[in-house]
Amino acid sequence: MNPGAAQNPSIGLSGRRLRRRDAAIIYVVLILYGMTTILPFVWLLGSAFKGPDEFNYPNRFVPHEPTLDNFRRAFQLLPFAMFLWNSLKVAMLVTVGVVTTSAFAAYAFARLKFPGRDRVFMTYLATLMVPWSVVMIPNFILMKSLGWMDTHYSLILPAMFSAYGTFMLRQFFMTVPNELEEAARIDGCGFLGVFWHVIIPLSKPALATLAIFTFIGNWNNLIIPLIFIFSENKMTLPVGLDRFRGMEDADWGAMMAGALMMLVPMLIVFSLGQRVFTRGIRLSVEKG
């Protein structure tokens, strides 16, 4: 306790007032920021249920007569169900691939000792600094040489390897106590046994965090499918939604309904892994 505050109660009272004022300012700023963040979502939610005549100026957030016709037209104008399935397949396979390859690579860089390990890791990590626009043309030439253009192979296989995922899991694996690994080796576990029975169970928060980031990133990916996919039956949902904009008479209601349906899988994934995700963020901050 501050002796000066004990001798002079006015000092302690003014200090508490300052803390309450600072807290109030922080709350006001966070509320305003939260409102600006959620405002586009509120507009999207209202627009998905608007009638065709309600998109004229002045625009309203709340539809006057809510309707489900926009959702029906989204499936009538375009093969929306096919786009949804393609996106789900690509995002799920890439997520499983990234988590698997990143976990094995991170375990090798964190626990195994081999010549040049740190140099190889730094070289691999340096690829994070290379923007996608630099490697876009080489990737296009590579996919064309392999015969993977206009196939889901071009969307899935190259995306299964992530330097960011490897770095993230390596940092987490390094926080696992060595005593647990030594105890597992005494019980007869080899490298794979330690990896499967010790490292993986203790790293579920980090694995869930990486899975959520990877799924959301691939679910929202527009540029790569736009470059490599040409056939309508192989297009993913972001590319399919962009086709609404290219129509002669843009149907904004159907577009907003499609965008709202595109949000549903991401909300489901995040809600299912929210507890593990927040725990992983907290652990990474505490151990960092």
Phi, psi and omega per residue, in radians:
M1 nan 2.505 -3.139
N2 -1.313 2.098 -3.129
P3 -1.072 -0.648 3.137
G4 -1.094 -0.670 3.118
A5 -1.172 -0.592 3.119
A6 -1.202 -0.656 -3.140
Q7 -1.331 -0.586 -3.125
N8 -2.122 1.679 -3.081
P9 -1.052 -0.445 -3.111
S10 -1.143 -0.532 3.113
I11 -1.161 -0.817 3.115
G12 -1.111 -0.665 3.114
L13 -1.135 -0.762 3.121
S14 -1.153 -0.611 3.088
G15 -1.114 -0.716 3.111
R16 -1.158 -0.661 3.108
R17 -1.121 -0.709 3.103
L18 -1.102 -0.725 3.127
R19 -1.127 -0.723 3.116
R20 -1.151 -0.676 3.112
R21 -1.140 -0.762 3.107
D22 -1.091 -0.724 3.118
A23 -1.119 -0.690 3.123
A24 -1.113 -0.725 3.123
I25 -1.104 -0.742 3.135
I26 -1.099 -0.747 3.138
Y27 -1.118 -0.706 3.127
V28 -1.109 -0.765 3.130
V29 -1.098 -0.757 -3.137
L30 -1.150 -0.662 3.119
I31 -1.138 -0.772 3.121
L32 -1.107 -0.729 3.111
Y33 -1.123 -0.735 3.111
G34 -1.093 -0.660 3.127
M35 -1.158 -0.737 3.111
T36 -1.170 -0.509 3.126
T37 -1.303 -0.680 -3.051
I38 -1.526 -0.217 -3.098
L39 -1.046 -0.806 3.098
P40 -1.059 -0.619 3.121
F41 -1.168 -0.688 3.107
V42 -1.109 -0.726 3.111
W43 -1.117 -0.722 3.099
L44 -1.084 -0.765 -3.122
L45 -1.087 -0.744 3.122
G46 -1.229 -0.672 -3.098
S47 -1.187 -0.486 -3.134
A48 -1.159 -0.364 -3.102
F49 -1.965 0.210 3.136
K50 -1.437 2.685 2.997
G51 -1.385 2.929 -3.088
P52 -1.120 -0.416 -3.106
D53 -1.533 -0.064 -3.060
E54 -1.669 0.099 3.104
F55 -1.649 0.035 3.108
N56 -1.389 2.830 3.113
Y57 -1.306 2.426 -0.065
P58 -1.407 2.429 -3.109
N59 -1.383 2.564 -3.132
R60 -2.101 2.554 3.113
F61 -1.284 -0.707 -3.081
V62 -1.716 2.173 3.130
P63 -1.146 2.470 -3.139
H64 -1.225 -0.765 3.105
E65 -2.278 1.628 -3.112
P66 -1.029 2.441 -3.126
T67 -2.491 2.696 3.082
L68 -1.768 0.140 -3.111
D69 -1.105 -0.535 -3.136
N70 -1.086 -0.672 3.141
F71 -1.206 -0.666 3.112
R72 -1.168 -0.706 -3.140
R73 -1.186 -0.543 3.117
A74 -1.056 -0.657 3.125
F75 -1.426 -0.369 -3.140
Q76 -1.458 -0.687 -3.061
L77 -1.308 -0.600 -3.090
L78 -2.414 2.736 3.061
P79 -1.261 1.233 -3.009
F80 -1.115 -0.666 3.139
A81 -1.106 -0.645 3.110
M82 -1.176 -0.740 3.082
F83 -1.049 -0.720 -3.137
L84 -1.106 -0.753 3.141
W85 -1.173 -0.724 3.127
N86 -1.078 -0.768 3.126
S87 -1.131 -0.723 3.141
L88 -1.124 -0.744 3.138
K89 -1.121 -0.831 -3.115
V90 -1.124 -0.815 -3.085
A91 -1.134 -0.710 -3.133
M92 -1.178 -0.793 -3.130
L93 -1.153 -0.704 3.095
V94 -1.142 -0.694 3.135
T95 -1.099 -0.817 3.105
V96 -1.089 -0.740 -3.141
G97 -1.138 -0.755 -3.126
V98 -1.140 -0.785 -3.139
V99 -1.103 -0.711 -3.115
T100 -1.191 -0.935 -3.099
T101 -1.159 -0.672 3.141
S102 -1.171 -0.647 3.137
A103 -1.159 -0.781 3.129
F104 -1.142 -0.784 -3.129
A105 -1.147 -0.719 -3.138
A106 -1.137 -0.648 3.105
Y107 -1.147 -0.683 3.117
A108 -1.147 -0.751 -3.113
F109 -1.303 -0.432 -3.082
A110 -1.599 -0.600 -2.962
R111 -2.050 -0.578 -3.085
L112 -1.474 2.607 3.116
K113 -1.996 2.090 3.092
F114 -2.601 2.725 -3.069
P115 -1.051 2.301 3.100
G116 1.330 0.314 -3.071
R117 -1.037 -0.877 -3.078
D118 -1.172 -0.616 3.124
R119 -1.190 -0.719 3.105
V120 -1.106 -0.720 -3.133
F121 -1.138 -0.751 3.127
M122 -1.141 -0.642 3.090
T123 -1.143 -0.744 3.110
Y124 -1.128 -0.691 -3.135
L125 -1.196 -0.509 -3.130
A126 -1.134 -0.348 3.117
T127 -1.150 -0.317 3.093
L128 -1.154 -0.425 -3.105
M129 -1.494 -0.070 3.138
V130 -1.599 2.042 -3.134
P131 -1.203 2.685 -3.103
W132 -1.085 -0.566 -3.128
S133 -1.090 -0.433 3.141
V134 -1.308 -0.669 -3.071
V135 -1.733 0.109 -3.078
M136 -1.128 -0.846 -3.125
I137 -1.179 -0.799 3.053
P138 -1.007 -0.656 3.093
N139 -1.149 -0.685 3.109
F140 -1.084 -0.786 3.131
I141 -1.120 -0.694 3.140
L142 -1.137 -0.792 3.132
M143 -1.104 -0.649 3.120
K144 -1.196 -0.671 3.136
S145 -1.171 -0.618 3.131
L146 -1.397 -0.169 -3.106
G147 1.343 0.450 -3.094
W148 -1.748 0.070 3.101
M149 -1.128 2.456 -3.127
D150 1.082 0.560 3.025
T151 -2.327 2.780 3.113
H152 -1.303 -0.201 3.049
Y153 -1.041 -0.654 -3.118
S154 -1.191 -0.379 3.127
L155 -1.615 -0.461 -2.985
I156 -1.721 -0.997 -2.973
L157 -1.103 -0.839 3.128
P158 -1.131 -0.487 -3.092
A159 -1.435 -0.079 -3.102
M160 -1.346 -0.086 -3.114
F161 -2.080 2.160 -3.023
S162 -2.277 2.070 3.064
A163 -1.179 -0.642 3.111
Y164 -1.120 -0.765 3.119
G165 -1.106 -0.693 3.096
T166 -1.109 -0.790 3.136
F167 -1.090 -0.780 -3.102
M168 -1.089 -0.823 -3.121
L169 -1.247 -0.598 3.104
R170 -1.068 -0.769 3.132
Q171 -1.099 -0.610 3.126
F172 -1.297 -0.725 -3.139
F173 -1.075 -0.574 -3.118
M174 -1.203 -0.282 3.114
T175 -1.514 -0.171 3.106
V176 -1.239 2.234 -3.082
P177 -1.023 2.410 3.117
N178 -1.151 -0.433 -3.120
E179 -1.088 -0.604 3.119
L180 -1.179 -0.697 3.100
E181 -1.142 -0.724 3.134
E182 -1.149 -0.671 3.097
A183 -1.124 -0.680 3.110
A184 -1.160 -0.625 3.111
R185 -1.195 -0.630 3.088
I186 -1.112 -0.606 3.109
D187 -1.339 -0.022 3.057
G188 1.804 0.146 3.137
C189 -1.377 2.443 3.005
G190 -1.612 -2.817 -3.124
F191 -1.071 -0.815 -3.140
L192 -1.195 -0.615 3.100
G193 -1.118 -0.749 3.085
V194 -1.116 -0.726 -3.137
F195 -1.076 -0.774 -3.028
W196 -1.426 -0.661 -3.031
H197 -1.671 -0.291 -3.092
V198 -2.055 -0.996 -3.019
I199 -1.193 -0.874 -3.069
I200 -1.093 -0.837 3.127
P201 -1.060 -0.582 -3.120
L202 -1.435 -0.155 -3.052
S203 -1.960 0.333 -3.128
K204 -1.029 -0.703 3.087
P205 -1.053 -0.754 3.137
A206 -1.173 -0.703 3.123
L207 -1.130 -0.712 3.117
A208 -1.155 -0.681 3.108
T209 -1.093 -0.803 3.119
L210 -1.108 -0.696 3.139
A211 -1.106 -0.736 3.141
I212 -1.146 -0.812 3.115
F213 -1.033 -0.757 -3.092
T214 -1.182 -0.766 -3.122
F215 -1.090 -0.832 -3.111
I216 -1.131 -0.710 3.137
G217 -1.097 -0.732 -3.139
N218 -1.358 -0.544 3.109
W219 -1.131 -0.634 -3.117
N220 -1.597 0.023 -3.037
N221 -1.190 2.202 3.136
L222 -1.996 -0.713 -2.973
I223 -1.132 -0.868 -3.059
I224 -1.121 -0.841 3.064
P225 -1.089 -0.539 -3.141
L226 -1.179 -0.506 -3.121
I227 -1.475 -0.712 -2.958
F228 -1.708 -0.302 -3.049
I229 -1.942 2.297 -3.139
F230 -2.060 -0.612 -3.068
S231 -1.348 2.467 -3.108
E232 -1.139 -0.627 -3.082
N233 -1.291 -0.076 3.117
K234 -2.013 0.033 -3.106
M235 -1.265 2.602 3.072
T236 -1.610 3.043 -3.009
L237 -1.125 -0.749 3.103
P238 -1.041 -0.696 3.109
V239 -1.190 -0.678 3.107
G240 -1.105 -0.719 3.106
L241 -1.134 -0.583 3.123
D242 -1.151 -0.396 3.132
R243 -1.239 -0.428 3.034
F244 -1.036 -0.686 -3.101
R245 -1.211 -0.466 -3.103
G246 -1.492 -0.031 3.132
M247 -1.249 2.721 -3.124
E248 -1.077 -0.752 3.080
D249 -2.068 1.671 -3.036
A250 -1.076 2.227 3.112
D251 -1.674 1.646 -3.049
W252 -1.196 -0.580 3.125
G253 -1.128 -0.816 3.105
A254 -1.139 -0.624 3.115
M255 -1.133 -0.754 3.131
M256 -1.189 -0.638 3.078
A257 -1.119 -0.725 3.091
G258 -1.117 -0.722 3.118
A259 -1.121 -0.648 3.112
L260 -1.165 -0.725 3.096
M261 -1.157 -0.493 3.108
M262 -1.195 -0.453 -3.142
L263 -1.338 -0.413 -3.011
V264 -1.053 -0.868 3.128
P265 -1.041 -0.636 3.127
M266 -1.162 -0.689 3.107
L267 -1.149 -0.657 3.120
I268 -1.145 -0.809 -3.141
V269 -1.070 -0.779 -3.106
F270 -1.203 -0.671 -3.137
S271 -1.183 -0.627 3.117
L272 -1.207 -0.633 -3.103
G273 -1.846 0.281 -3.049
Q274 -1.102 -0.777 -3.090
R275 -1.127 -0.790 3.132
V276 -1.207 -0.622 -3.127
F277 -1.122 -0.861 3.135
T278 -1.141 -0.596 3.086
R279 -1.150 -0.686 3.117
G280 -1.149 -0.688 3.093
I281 -1.116 -0.731 -3.131
R282 -1.149 -0.733 3.135
L283 -1.140 -0.702 3.141
S284 -1.144 -0.599 3.100
V285 -1.235 -0.758 -3.115
E286 -1.154 -0.671 -3.098
K287 -1.471 -0.331 3.092
G288 -1.299 nan nan
